[in-house]
């Protein structure tokens, strides 16, 4: 039975996570691989997502999937 793998990122207001999906036998299962904070930063009096921190967390999530020996 062939397995297919998918990676998704869930970015919420205060946290994010890396999710690994596995499709096998017509059934999709999900596993949380990493969870990370999504802190806002203030620039010129306005709040913004810290895109550099988010990028770093996304790379860390992909690295964690790769350490499991999975190539989506």
PDB file of N, H, CA, C and O in Angstrom:
ATOM      1  N   UNK A   1       0.842  -1.170   0.000  1.00  0.00           N
ATOM      2  CA  UNK A   1       0.000   0.000   0.000  1.00  0.00           C
ATOM      3  C   UNK A   1       0.897   1.246   0.000  1.00  0.00           C
ATOM      4  O   UNK A   1       1.769   1.392   0.857  1.00  0.00           O
ATOM      5  N   UNK A   2       0.676   2.119  -0.949  1.00  0.00           N
ATOM      6  H   UNK A   2      -0.032   2.000  -1.645  1.00  0.00           H
ATOM      7  CA  UNK A   2       1.476   3.338  -1.080  1.00  0.00           C
ATOM      8  C   UNK A   2       1.042   4.375  -0.046  1.00  0.00           C
ATOM      9  O   UNK A   2      -0.148   4.582   0.191  1.00  0.00           O
ATOM     10  N   UNK A   3       2.038   5.022   0.562  1.00  0.00           N
ATOM     11  H   UNK A   3       3.005   4.854   0.369  1.00  0.00           H
ATOM     12  CA  UNK A   3       1.785   6.134   1.469  1.00  0.00           C
ATOM     13  C   UNK A   3       2.226   7.419   0.802  1.00  0.00           C
ATOM     14  O   UNK A   3       3.263   7.469   0.141  1.00  0.00           O
ATOM     15  N   UNK A   4       1.429   8.453   0.982  1.00  0.00           N
ATOM     16  H   UNK A   4       0.586   8.412   1.519  1.00  0.00           H
ATOM     17  CA  UNK A   4       1.799   9.786   0.500  1.00  0.00           C
ATOM     18  C   UNK A   4       1.824  10.707   1.708  1.00  0.00           C
ATOM     19  O   UNK A   4       0.991  10.605   2.609  1.00  0.00           O
ATOM     20  N   UNK A   5       2.801  11.613   1.708  1.00  0.00           N
ATOM     21  H   UNK A   5       3.477  11.696   0.977  1.00  0.00           H
ATOM     22  CA  UNK A   5       2.998  12.520   2.837  1.00  0.00           C
ATOM     23  C   UNK A   5       2.808  13.964   2.395  1.00  0.00           C
ATOM     24  O   UNK A   5       3.144  14.343   1.273  1.00  0.00           O
ATOM     25  N   UNK A   6       2.260  14.759   3.312  1.00  0.00           N
ATOM     26  H   UNK A   6       1.987  14.451   4.224  1.00  0.00           H
ATOM     27  CA  UNK A   6       2.009  16.169   3.058  1.00  0.00           C
ATOM     28  C   UNK A   6       2.408  16.958   4.301  1.00  0.00           C
ATOM     29  O   UNK A   6       2.257  16.475   5.424  1.00  0.00           O
ATOM     30  N   UNK A   7       2.914  18.163   4.099  1.00  0.00           N
ATOM     31  H   UNK A   7       3.036  18.555   3.187  1.00  0.00           H
ATOM     32  CA  UNK A   7       3.250  19.045   5.214  1.00  0.00           C
ATOM     33  C   UNK A   7       2.387  20.290   5.115  1.00  0.00           C
ATOM     34  O   UNK A   7       2.222  20.867   4.040  1.00  0.00           O
ATOM     35  N   UNK A   8       1.835  20.698   6.258  1.00  0.00           N
ATOM     36  H   UNK A   8       1.969  20.229   7.131  1.00  0.00           H
ATOM     37  CA  UNK A   8       1.027  21.916   6.319  1.00  0.00           C
ATOM     38  C   UNK A   8       1.487  22.740   7.513  1.00  0.00           C
ATOM     39  O   UNK A   8       2.003  22.207   8.495  1.00  0.00           O
ATOM     40  N   UNK A   9       1.289  24.041   7.409  1.00  0.00           N
ATOM     41  H   UNK A   9       0.869  24.473   6.611  1.00  0.00           H
ATOM     42  CA  UNK A   9       1.594  24.948   8.508  1.00  0.00           C
ATOM     43  C   UNK A   9       0.310  25.663   8.897  1.00  0.00           C
ATOM     44  O   UNK A   9      -0.381  26.229   8.050  1.00  0.00           O
ATOM     45  N   UNK A  10       0.006  25.632  10.168  1.00  0.00           N
ATOM     46  H   UNK A  10       0.567  25.172  10.856  1.00  0.00           H
ATOM     47  CA  UNK A  10      -1.165  26.297  10.718  1.00  0.00           C
ATOM     48  C   UNK A  10      -0.661  27.526  11.469  1.00  0.00           C
ATOM     49  O   UNK A  10      -0.036  27.402  12.522  1.00  0.00           O
ATOM     50  N   UNK A  11      -0.934  28.706  10.931  1.00  0.00           N
ATOM     51  H   UNK A  11      -1.442  28.807  10.076  1.00  0.00           H
ATOM     52  CA  UNK A  11      -0.479  29.952  11.551  1.00  0.00           C
ATOM     53  C   UNK A  11      -1.669  30.641  12.211  1.00  0.00           C
ATOM     54  O   UNK A  11      -2.564  31.148  11.535  1.00  0.00           O
ATOM     55  N   UNK A  12      -1.662  30.651  13.535  1.00  0.00           N
ATOM     56  H   UNK A  12      -0.935  30.240  14.084  1.00  0.00           H
ATOM     57  CA  UNK A  12      -2.734  31.278  14.291  1.00  0.00           C
ATOM     58  C   UNK A  12      -2.296  32.627  14.837  1.00  0.00           C
ATOM     59  O   UNK A  12      -1.180  33.079  14.583  1.00  0.00           O
ATOM     60  N   UNK A  13      -3.179  33.261  15.583  1.00  0.00           N
ATOM     61  H   UNK A  13      -4.086  32.893  15.790  1.00  0.00           H
ATOM     62  CA  UNK A  13      -2.909  34.597  16.101  1.00  0.00           C
ATOM     63  C   UNK A  13      -1.759  34.612  17.104  1.00  0.00           C
ATOM     64  O   UNK A  13      -1.003  35.581  17.156  1.00  0.00           O
ATOM     65  N   UNK A  14      -1.614  33.544  17.908  1.00  0.00           N
ATOM     66  H   UNK A  14      -2.228  32.757  17.865  1.00  0.00           H
ATOM     67  CA  UNK A  14      -0.564  33.538  18.931  1.00  0.00           C
ATOM     68  C   UNK A  14       0.408  32.375  18.817  1.00  0.00           C
ATOM     69  O   UNK A  14       1.435  32.361  19.495  1.00  0.00           O
ATOM     70  N   UNK A  15       0.099  31.394  17.963  1.00  0.00           N
ATOM     71  H   UNK A  15      -0.736  31.405  17.412  1.00  0.00           H
ATOM     72  CA  UNK A  15       1.011  30.262  17.811  1.00  0.00           C
ATOM     73  C   UNK A  15       0.847  29.655  16.424  1.00  0.00           C
ATOM     74  O   UNK A  15      -0.100  29.950  15.696  1.00  0.00           O
ATOM     75  N   UNK A  16       1.791  28.810  16.092  1.00  0.00           N
ATOM     76  H   UNK A  16       2.561  28.570  16.684  1.00  0.00           H
ATOM     77  CA  UNK A  16       1.743  28.098  14.824  1.00  0.00           C
ATOM     78  C   UNK A  16       2.192  26.672  15.057  1.00  0.00           C
ATOM     79  O   UNK A  16       2.705  26.335  16.124  1.00  0.00           O
ATOM     80  N   UNK A  17       1.998  25.839  14.052  1.00  0.00           N
ATOM     81  H   UNK A  17       1.582  26.112  13.185  1.00  0.00           H
ATOM     82  CA  UNK A  17       2.450  24.464  14.161  1.00  0.00           C
ATOM     83  C   UNK A  17       2.705  23.871  12.787  1.00  0.00           C
ATOM     84  O   UNK A  17       2.148  24.307  11.780  1.00  0.00           O
ATOM     85  N   UNK A  18       3.558  22.874  12.781  1.00  0.00           N
ATOM     86  H   UNK A  18       4.011  22.521  13.599  1.00  0.00           H
ATOM     87  CA  UNK A  18       3.848  22.093  11.576  1.00  0.00           C
ATOM     88  C   UNK A  18       3.071  20.799  11.698  1.00  0.00           C
ATOM     89  O   UNK A  18       3.158  20.112  12.716  1.00  0.00           O
ATOM     90  N   UNK A  19       2.312  20.464  10.670  1.00  0.00           N
ATOM     91  H   UNK A  19       2.241  21.022   9.844  1.00  0.00           H
ATOM     92  CA  UNK A  19       1.494  19.258  10.663  1.00  0.00           C
ATOM     93  C   UNK A  19       1.966  18.348   9.532  1.00  0.00           C
ATOM     94  O   UNK A  19       2.156  18.795   8.401  1.00  0.00           O
ATOM     95  N   UNK A  20       2.151  17.067   9.849  1.00  0.00           N
ATOM     96  H   UNK A  20       1.996  16.704  10.768  1.00  0.00           H
ATOM     97  CA  UNK A  20       2.473  16.065   8.840  1.00  0.00           C
ATOM     98  C   UNK A  20       1.221  15.250   8.576  1.00  0.00           C
ATOM     99  O   UNK A  20       0.649  14.665   9.496  1.00  0.00           O
ATOM    100  N   UNK A  21       0.797  15.210   7.327  1.00  0.00           N
ATOM    101  H   UNK A  21       1.261  15.685   6.579  1.00  0.00           H
ATOM    102  CA  UNK A  21      -0.348  14.392   6.930  1.00  0.00           C
ATOM    103  C   UNK A  21       0.136  13.159   6.196  1.00  0.00           C
ATOM    104  O   UNK A  21       1.055  13.235   5.381  1.00  0.00           O
ATOM    105  N   UNK A  22      -0.479  12.026   6.483  1.00  0.00           N
ATOM    106  H   UNK A  22      -1.226  11.965   7.145  1.00  0.00           H
ATOM    107  CA  UNK A  22      -0.151  10.771   5.802  1.00  0.00           C
ATOM    108  C   UNK A  22      -1.427  10.217   5.197  1.00  0.00           C
ATOM    109  O   UNK A  22      -2.424  10.021   5.893  1.00  0.00           O
ATOM    110  N   UNK A  23      -1.388   9.966   3.897  1.00  0.00           N
ATOM    111  H   UNK A  23      -0.579  10.126   3.332  1.00  0.00           H
ATOM    112  CA  UNK A  23      -2.516   9.392   3.185  1.00  0.00           C
ATOM    113  C   UNK A  23      -2.159   7.955   2.829  1.00  0.00           C
ATOM    114  O   UNK A  23      -1.218   7.702   2.076  1.00  0.00           O
ATOM    115  N   UNK A  24      -2.922   7.026   3.380  1.00  0.00           N
ATOM    116  H   UNK A  24      -3.685   7.231   3.992  1.00  0.00           H
ATOM    117  CA  UNK A  24      -2.661   5.608   3.144  1.00  0.00           C
ATOM    118  C   UNK A  24      -3.976   4.850   3.162  1.00  0.00           C
ATOM    119  O   UNK A  24      -4.768   4.986   4.094  1.00  0.00           O
ATOM    120  N   UNK A  25      -4.204   4.057   2.137  1.00  0.00           N
ATOM    121  H   UNK A  25      -3.561   3.946   1.379  1.00  0.00           H
ATOM    122  CA  UNK A  25      -5.434   3.273   2.082  1.00  0.00           C
ATOM    123  C   UNK A  25      -6.685   4.115   2.081  1.00  0.00           C
ATOM    124  O   UNK A  25      -7.721   3.686   2.590  1.00  0.00           O
ATOM    125  N   UNK A  26      -6.611   5.303   1.520  1.00  0.00           N
ATOM    126  H   UNK A  26      -5.770   5.651   1.106  1.00  0.00           H
ATOM    127  CA  UNK A  26      -7.765   6.195   1.463  1.00  0.00           C
ATOM    128  C   UNK A  26      -8.047   6.922   2.771  1.00  0.00           C
ATOM    129  O   UNK A  26      -9.066   7.601   2.893  1.00  0.00           O
ATOM    130  N   UNK A  27      -7.153   6.787   3.754  1.00  0.00           N
ATOM    131  H   UNK A  27      -6.325   6.235   3.655  1.00  0.00           H
ATOM    132  CA  UNK A  27      -7.355   7.427   5.047  1.00  0.00           C
ATOM    133  C   UNK A  27      -6.256   8.454   5.291  1.00  0.00           C
ATOM    134  O   UNK A  27      -5.077   8.170   5.078  1.00  0.00           O
ATOM    135  N   UNK A  28      -6.643   9.652   5.739  1.00  0.00           N
ATOM    136  H   UNK A  28      -7.600   9.883   5.912  1.00  0.00           H
ATOM    137  CA  UNK A  28      -5.699  10.713   6.060  1.00  0.00           C
ATOM    138  C   UNK A  28      -5.536  10.788   7.570  1.00  0.00           C
ATOM    139  O   UNK A  28      -6.516  10.919   8.305  1.00  0.00           O
ATOM    140  N   UNK A  29      -4.291  10.705   8.027  1.00  0.00           N
ATOM    141  H   UNK A  29      -3.495  10.599   7.430  1.00  0.00           H
ATOM    142  CA  UNK A  29      -3.990  10.908   9.440  1.00  0.00           C
ATOM    143  C   UNK A  29      -3.062  12.104   9.549  1.00  0.00           C
ATOM    144  O   UNK A  29      -2.299  12.389   8.626  1.00  0.00           O
ATOM    145  N   UNK A  30      -3.125  12.804  10.672  1.00  0.00           N
ATOM    146  H   UNK A  30      -3.745  12.572  11.422  1.00  0.00           H
ATOM    147  CA  UNK A  30      -2.275  13.975  10.879  1.00  0.00           C
ATOM    148  C   UNK A  30      -1.505  13.822  12.182  1.00  0.00           C
ATOM    149  O   UNK A  30      -1.955  13.177  13.128  1.00  0.00           O
ATOM    150  N   UNK A  31      -0.331  14.438  12.198  1.00  0.00           N
ATOM    151  H   UNK A  31       0.036  14.962  11.429  1.00  0.00           H
ATOM    152  CA  UNK A  31       0.528  14.427  13.376  1.00  0.00           C
ATOM    153  C   UNK A  31       1.146  15.814  13.538  1.00  0.00           C
ATOM    154  O   UNK A  31       1.693  16.373  12.587  1.00  0.00           O
ATOM    155  N   UNK A  32       1.055  16.357  14.735  1.00  0.00           N
ATOM    156  H   UNK A  32       0.611  15.903  15.508  1.00  0.00           H
ATOM    157  CA  UNK A  32       1.707  17.638  15.009  1.00  0.00           C
ATOM    158  C   UNK A  32       3.202  17.373  15.198  1.00  0.00           C
ATOM    159  O   UNK A  32       3.601  16.584  16.055  1.00  0.00           O
ATOM    160  N   UNK A  33       4.019  18.044  14.388  1.00  0.00           N
ATOM    161  H   UNK A  33       3.695  18.685  13.692  1.00  0.00           H
ATOM    162  CA  UNK A  33       5.462  17.841  14.438  1.00  0.00           C
ATOM    163  C   UNK A  33       6.130  18.899  15.309  1.00  0.00           C
ATOM    164  O   UNK A  33       6.957  18.564  16.157  1.00  0.00           O
ATOM    165  N   UNK A  34       5.788  20.153  15.115  1.00  0.00           N
ATOM    166  H   UNK A  34       5.115  20.424  14.426  1.00  0.00           H
ATOM    167  CA  UNK A  34       6.333  21.229  15.945  1.00  0.00           C
ATOM    168  C   UNK A  34       5.219  22.216  16.285  1.00  0.00           C
ATOM    169  O   UNK A  34       4.216  22.320  15.580  1.00  0.00           O
ATOM    170  N   UNK A  35       5.423  22.929  17.374  1.00  0.00           N
ATOM    171  H   UNK A  35       6.238  22.846  17.947  1.00  0.00           H
ATOM    172  CA  UNK A  35       4.539  24.034  17.764  1.00  0.00           C
ATOM    173  C   UNK A  35       5.459  25.197  18.122  1.00  0.00           C
ATOM    174  O   UNK A  35       6.507  25.004  18.738  1.00  0.00           O
ATOM    175  N   UNK A  36       5.060  26.399  17.733  1.00  0.00           N
ATOM    176  H   UNK A  36       4.208  26.556  17.233  1.00  0.00           H
ATOM    177  CA  UNK A  36       5.926  27.555  17.957  1.00  0.00           C
ATOM    178  C   UNK A  36       5.083  28.802  18.208  1.00  0.00           C
ATOM    179  O   UNK A  36       3.931  28.873  17.781  1.00  0.00           O
ATOM    180  N   UNK A  37       5.662  29.789  18.903  1.00  0.00           N
ATOM    181  H   UNK A  37       6.598  29.731  19.250  1.00  0.00           H
ATOM    182  CA  UNK A  37       4.931  31.031  19.174  1.00  0.00           C
ATOM    183  C   UNK A  37       4.837  31.894  17.910  1.00  0.00           C
ATOM    184  O   UNK A  37       5.714  31.848  17.048  1.00  0.00           O
ATOM    185  N   UNK A  38       3.791  32.657  17.820  1.00  0.00           N
ATOM    186  H   UNK A  38       3.078  32.694  18.521  1.00  0.00           H
ATOM    187  CA  UNK A  38       3.633  33.625  16.741  1.00  0.00           C
ATOM    188  C   UNK A  38       3.447  34.990  17.397  1.00  0.00           C
ATOM    189  O   UNK A  38       2.328  35.472  17.571  1.00  0.00           O
ATOM    190  N   UNK A  39       4.565  35.589  17.753  1.00  0.00           N
ATOM    191  H   UNK A  39       5.474  35.197  17.613  1.00  0.00           H
ATOM    192  CA  UNK A  39       4.533  36.858  18.472  1.00  0.00           C
ATOM    193  C   UNK A  39       4.465  38.029  17.488  1.00  0.00           C
ATOM    194  O   UNK A  39       5.071  38.005  16.417  1.00  0.00           O
ATOM    195  N   UNK A  40       3.727  39.026  17.878  1.00  0.00           N
ATOM    196  H   UNK A  40       3.234  39.045  18.748  1.00  0.00           H
ATOM    197  CA  UNK A  40       3.634  40.236  17.067  1.00  0.00           C
ATOM    198  C   UNK A  40       4.790  41.162  17.432  1.00  0.00           C
ATOM    199  O   UNK A  40       5.288  41.144  18.558  1.00  0.00           O
ATOM    200  N   UNK A  41       5.205  41.965  16.469  1.00  0.00           N
ATOM    201  H   UNK A  41       4.801  41.980  15.554  1.00  0.00           H
ATOM    202  CA  UNK A  41       6.210  42.985  16.726  1.00  0.00           C
ATOM    203  C   UNK A  41       5.613  44.339  16.351  1.00  0.00           C
ATOM    204  O   UNK A  41       4.761  44.436  15.468  1.00  0.00           O
ATOM    205  N   UNK A  42       6.073  45.364  17.030  1.00  0.00           N
ATOM    206  H   UNK A  42       6.765  45.285  17.747  1.00  0.00           H
ATOM    207  CA  UNK A  42       5.562  46.709  16.762  1.00  0.00           C
ATOM    208  C   UNK A  42       6.563  47.469  15.907  1.00  0.00           C
ATOM    209  O   UNK A  42       7.747  47.556  16.233  1.00  0.00           O
ATOM    210  N   UNK A  43       6.063  48.016  14.805  1.00  0.00           N
ATOM    211  H   UNK A  43       5.101  47.946  14.540  1.00  0.00           H
ATOM    212  CA  UNK A  43       6.879  48.843  13.914  1.00  0.00           C
ATOM    213  C   UNK A  43       6.086  50.115  13.646  1.00  0.00           C
ATOM    214  O   UNK A  43       4.964  50.059  13.141  1.00  0.00           O
ATOM    215  N   UNK A  44       6.666  51.254  13.983  1.00  0.00           N
ATOM    216  H   UNK A  44       7.577  51.300  14.393  1.00  0.00           H
ATOM    217  CA  UNK A  44       6.008  52.554  13.792  1.00  0.00           C
ATOM    218  C   UNK A  44       4.610  52.596  14.410  1.00  0.00           C
ATOM    219  O   UNK A  44       3.676  53.148  13.829  1.00  0.00           O
ATOM    220  N   UNK A  45       4.486  51.999  15.605  1.00  0.00           N
ATOM    221  H   UNK A  45       5.245  51.551  16.077  1.00  0.00           H
ATOM    222  CA  UNK A  45       3.223  52.049  16.310  1.00  0.00           C
ATOM    223  C   UNK A  45       2.166  51.079  15.819  1.00  0.00           C
ATOM    224  O   UNK A  45       1.027  51.131  16.283  1.00  0.00           O
ATOM    225  N   UNK A  46       2.510  50.198  14.894  1.00  0.00           N
ATOM    226  H   UNK A  46       3.435  50.156  14.517  1.00  0.00           H
ATOM    227  CA  UNK A  46       1.554  49.226  14.363  1.00  0.00           C
ATOM    228  C   UNK A  46       2.081  47.821  14.591  1.00  0.00           C
ATOM    229  O   UNK A  46       3.288  47.585  14.535  1.00  0.00           O
ATOM    230  N   UNK A  47       1.174  46.890  14.847  1.00  0.00           N
ATOM    231  H   UNK A  47       0.193  47.082  14.892  1.00  0.00           H
ATOM    232  CA  UNK A  47       1.562  45.499  15.083  1.00  0.00           C
ATOM    233  C   UNK A  47       1.629  44.722  13.772  1.00  0.00           C
ATOM    234  O   UNK A  47       0.775  44.866  12.897  1.00  0.00           O
ATOM    235  N   UNK A  48       2.657  43.902  13.662  1.00  0.00           N
ATOM    236  H   UNK A  48       3.351  43.785  14.373  1.00  0.00           H
ATOM    237  CA  UNK A  48       2.872  43.076  12.466  1.00  0.00           C
ATOM    238  C   UNK A  48       3.328  41.693  12.897  1.00  0.00           C
ATOM    239  O   UNK A  48       3.904  41.530  13.972  1.00  0.00           O
ATOM    240  N   UNK A  49       3.071  40.702  12.060  1.00  0.00           N
ATOM    241  H   UNK A  49       2.602  40.835  11.187  1.00  0.00           H
ATOM    242  CA  UNK A  49       3.663  39.390  12.294  1.00  0.00           C
ATOM    243  C   UNK A  49       5.165  39.517  12.084  1.00  0.00           C
ATOM    244  O   UNK A  49       5.621  40.252  11.209  1.00  0.00           O
ATOM    245  N   UNK A  50       5.923  38.796  12.892  1.00  0.00           N
ATOM    246  H   UNK A  50       5.553  38.198  13.604  1.00  0.00           H
ATOM    247  CA  UNK A  50       7.379  38.769  12.754  1.00  0.00           C
ATOM    248  C   UNK A  50       7.720  37.732  11.675  1.00  0.00           C
ATOM    249  O   UNK A  50       7.971  36.566  11.978  1.00  0.00           O
ATOM    250  N   UNK A  51       7.723  38.168  10.435  1.00  0.00           N
ATOM    251  H   UNK A  51       7.519  39.116  10.189  1.00  0.00           H
ATOM    252  CA  UNK A  51       7.875  37.265   9.293  1.00  0.00           C
ATOM    253  C   UNK A  51       9.214  36.529   9.316  1.00  0.00           C
ATOM    254  O   UNK A  51       9.306  35.399   8.838  1.00  0.00           O
ATOM    255  N   UNK A  52      10.245  37.156   9.864  1.00  0.00           N
ATOM    256  H   UNK A  52      10.170  38.075  10.253  1.00  0.00           H
ATOM    257  CA  UNK A  52      11.560  36.493   9.939  1.00  0.00           C
ATOM    258  C   UNK A  52      11.534  35.349  10.949  1.00  0.00           C
ATOM    259  O   UNK A  52      12.105  34.289  10.691  1.00  0.00           O
ATOM    260  N   UNK A  53      10.880  35.547  12.095  1.00  0.00           N
ATOM    261  H   UNK A  53      10.416  36.408  12.304  1.00  0.00           H
ATOM    262  CA  UNK A  53      10.749  34.462  13.080  1.00  0.00           C
ATOM    263  C   UNK A  53       9.875  33.346  12.513  1.00  0.00           C
ATOM    264  O   UNK A  53      10.185  32.167  12.685  1.00  0.00           O
ATOM    265  N   UNK A  54       8.780  33.713  11.837  1.00  0.00           N
ATOM    266  H   UNK A  54       8.528  34.671  11.697  1.00  0.00           H
ATOM    267  CA  UNK A  54       7.917  32.691  11.237  1.00  0.00           C
ATOM    268  C   UNK A  54       8.678  31.860  10.207  1.00  0.00           C
ATOM    269  O   UNK A  54       8.550  30.636  10.175  1.00  0.00           O
ATOM    270  N   UNK A  55       9.459  32.516   9.379  1.00  0.00           N
ATOM    271  H   UNK A  55       9.563  33.510   9.405  1.00  0.00           H
ATOM    272  CA  UNK A  55      10.262  31.806   8.371  1.00  0.00           C
ATOM    273  C   UNK A  55      11.202  30.808   9.060  1.00  0.00           C
ATOM    274  O   UNK A  55      11.324  29.659   8.635  1.00  0.00           O
ATOM    275  N   UNK A  56      11.856  31.262  10.118  1.00  0.00           N
ATOM    276  H   UNK A  56      11.757  32.195  10.463  1.00  0.00           H
ATOM    277  CA  UNK A  56      12.774  30.396  10.866  1.00  0.00           C
ATOM    278  C   UNK A  56      12.024  29.175  11.424  1.00  0.00           C
ATOM    279  O   UNK A  56      12.533  28.056  11.362  1.00  0.00           O
ATOM    280  N   UNK A  57      10.824  29.385  11.963  1.00  0.00           N
ATOM    281  H   UNK A  57      10.410  30.294  12.014  1.00  0.00           H
ATOM    282  CA  UNK A  57      10.031  28.288  12.508  1.00  0.00           C
ATOM    283  C   UNK A  57       9.563  27.324  11.409  1.00  0.00           C
ATOM    284  O   UNK A  57       9.496  26.116  11.631  1.00  0.00           O
ATOM    285  N   UNK A  58       9.245  27.853  10.240  1.00  0.00           N
ATOM    286  H   UNK A  58       9.299  28.835  10.059  1.00  0.00           H
ATOM    287  CA  UNK A  58       8.844  26.982   9.129  1.00  0.00           C
ATOM    288  C   UNK A  58      10.005  26.093   8.692  1.00  0.00           C
ATOM    289  O   UNK A  58       9.819  24.904   8.430  1.00  0.00           O
ATOM    290  N   UNK A  59      11.188  26.665   8.614  1.00  0.00           N
ATOM    291  H   UNK A  59      11.339  27.630   8.827  1.00  0.00           H
ATOM    292  CA  UNK A  59      12.377  25.879   8.259  1.00  0.00           C
ATOM    293  C   UNK A  59      12.639  24.817   9.322  1.00  0.00           C
ATOM    294  O   UNK A  59      12.963  23.676   8.994  1.00  0.00           O
ATOM    295  N   UNK A  60      12.499  25.187  10.599  1.00  0.00           N
ATOM    296  H   UNK A  60      12.235  26.114  10.866  1.00  0.00           H
ATOM    297  CA  UNK A  60      12.687  24.213  11.680  1.00  0.00           C
ATOM    298  C   UNK A  60      11.662  23.079  11.573  1.00  0.00           C
ATOM    299  O   UNK A  60      11.991  21.919  11.821  1.00  0.00           O
ATOM    300  N   UNK A  61      10.439  23.408  11.210  1.00  0.00           N
ATOM    301  H   UNK A  61      10.171  24.350  11.009  1.00  0.00           H
ATOM    302  CA  UNK A  61       9.398  22.387  11.027  1.00  0.00           C
ATOM    303  C   UNK A  61       9.729  21.438   9.892  1.00  0.00           C
ATOM    304  O   UNK A  61       9.583  20.224  10.035  1.00  0.00           O
ATOM    305  N   UNK A  62      10.173  21.980   8.765  1.00  0.00           N
ATOM    306  H   UNK A  62      10.291  22.966   8.649  1.00  0.00           H
ATOM    307  CA  UNK A  62      10.562  21.130   7.639  1.00  0.00           C
ATOM    308  C   UNK A  62      11.753  20.252   8.002  1.00  0.00           C
ATOM    309  O   UNK A  62      11.823  19.094   7.591  1.00  0.00           O
ATOM    310  N   UNK A  63      12.685  20.800   8.767  1.00  0.00           N
ATOM    311  H   UNK A  63      12.628  21.741   9.101  1.00  0.00           H
ATOM    312  CA  UNK A  63      13.846  20.020   9.211  1.00  0.00           C
ATOM    313  C   UNK A  63      13.410  18.878  10.124  1.00  0.00           C
ATOM    314  O   UNK A  63      13.947  17.774  10.035  1.00  0.00           O
ATOM    315  N   UNK A  64      12.436  19.139  11.004  1.00  0.00           N
ATOM    316  H   UNK A  64      12.000  20.035  11.077  1.00  0.00           H
ATOM    317  CA  UNK A  64      11.939  18.094  11.896  1.00  0.00           C
ATOM    318  C   UNK A  64      11.279  16.970  11.110  1.00  0.00           C
ATOM    319  O   UNK A  64      11.425  15.801  11.467  1.00  0.00           O
ATOM    320  N   UNK A  65      10.551  17.308  10.041  1.00  0.00           N
ATOM    321  H   UNK A  65      10.432  18.258   9.751  1.00  0.00           H
ATOM    322  CA  UNK A  65       9.952  16.285   9.171  1.00  0.00           C
ATOM    323  C   UNK A  65      11.056  15.479   8.492  1.00  0.00           C
ATOM    324  O   UNK A  65      10.976  14.253   8.422  1.00  0.00           O
ATOM    325  N   UNK A  66      12.078  16.158   7.996  1.00  0.00           N
ATOM    326  H   UNK A  66      12.143  17.154   8.053  1.00  0.00           H
ATOM    327  CA  UNK A  66      13.176  15.471   7.315  1.00  0.00           C
ATOM    328  C   UNK A  66      13.910  14.523   8.260  1.00  0.00           C
ATOM    329  O   UNK A  66      14.340  13.445   7.848  1.00  0.00           O
ATOM    330  N   UNK A  67      14.055  14.920   9.530  1.00  0.00           N
ATOM    331  H   UNK A  67      13.706  15.796   9.865  1.00  0.00           H
ATOM    332  CA  UNK A  67      14.724  14.043  10.515  1.00  0.00           C
ATOM    333  C   UNK A  67      13.939  12.762  10.742  1.00  0.00           C
ATOM    334  O   UNK A  67      14.508  11.755  11.165  1.00  0.00           O
ATOM    335  N   UNK A  68      12.619  12.786  10.464  1.00  0.00           N
ATOM    336  H   UNK A  68      12.157  13.604  10.121  1.00  0.00           H
ATOM    337  CA  UNK A  68      11.814  11.581  10.580  1.00  0.00           C
ATOM    338  C   UNK A  68      12.031  10.650   9.390  1.00  0.00           C
ATOM    339  O   UNK A  68      11.496   9.542   9.353  1.00  0.00           O
ATOM    340  N   UNK A  69      12.828  11.113   8.408  1.00  0.00           N
ATOM    341  H   UNK A  69      13.262  12.013   8.437  1.00  0.00           H
ATOM    342  CA  UNK A  69      13.109  10.299   7.229  1.00  0.00           C
ATOM    343  C   UNK A  69      12.006  10.353   6.185  1.00  0.00           C
ATOM    344  O   UNK A  69      11.876   9.450   5.360  1.00  0.00           O
ATOM    345  N   UNK A  70      11.215  11.417   6.226  1.00  0.00           N
ATOM    346  H   UNK A  70      11.321  12.152   6.896  1.00  0.00           H
ATOM    347  CA  UNK A  70      10.077  11.553   5.306  1.00  0.00           C
ATOM    348  C   UNK A  70      10.367  12.661   4.313  1.00  0.00           C
ATOM    349  O   UNK A  70      10.823  13.741   4.689  1.00  0.00           O
ATOM    350  N   UNK A  71      10.100  12.389   3.044  1.00  0.00           N
ATOM    351  H   UNK A  71       9.729  11.512   2.738  1.00  0.00           H
ATOM    352  CA  UNK A  71      10.232  13.421   2.016  1.00  0.00           C
ATOM    353  C   UNK A  71       8.880  13.611   1.342  1.00  0.00           C
ATOM    354  O   UNK A  71       8.500  12.841   0.461  1.00  0.00           O
ATOM    355  N   UNK A  72       8.148  14.658   1.772  1.00  0.00           N
ATOM    356  H   UNK A  72       8.457  15.284   2.489  1.00  0.00           H
ATOM    357  CA  UNK A  72       6.815  14.907   1.188  1.00  0.00           C
ATOM    358  C   UNK A  72       6.905  15.257  -0.285  1.00  0.00           C
ATOM    359  O   UNK A  72       5.882  15.495  -0.927  1.00  0.00           O
TER     360      UNK A  72
END
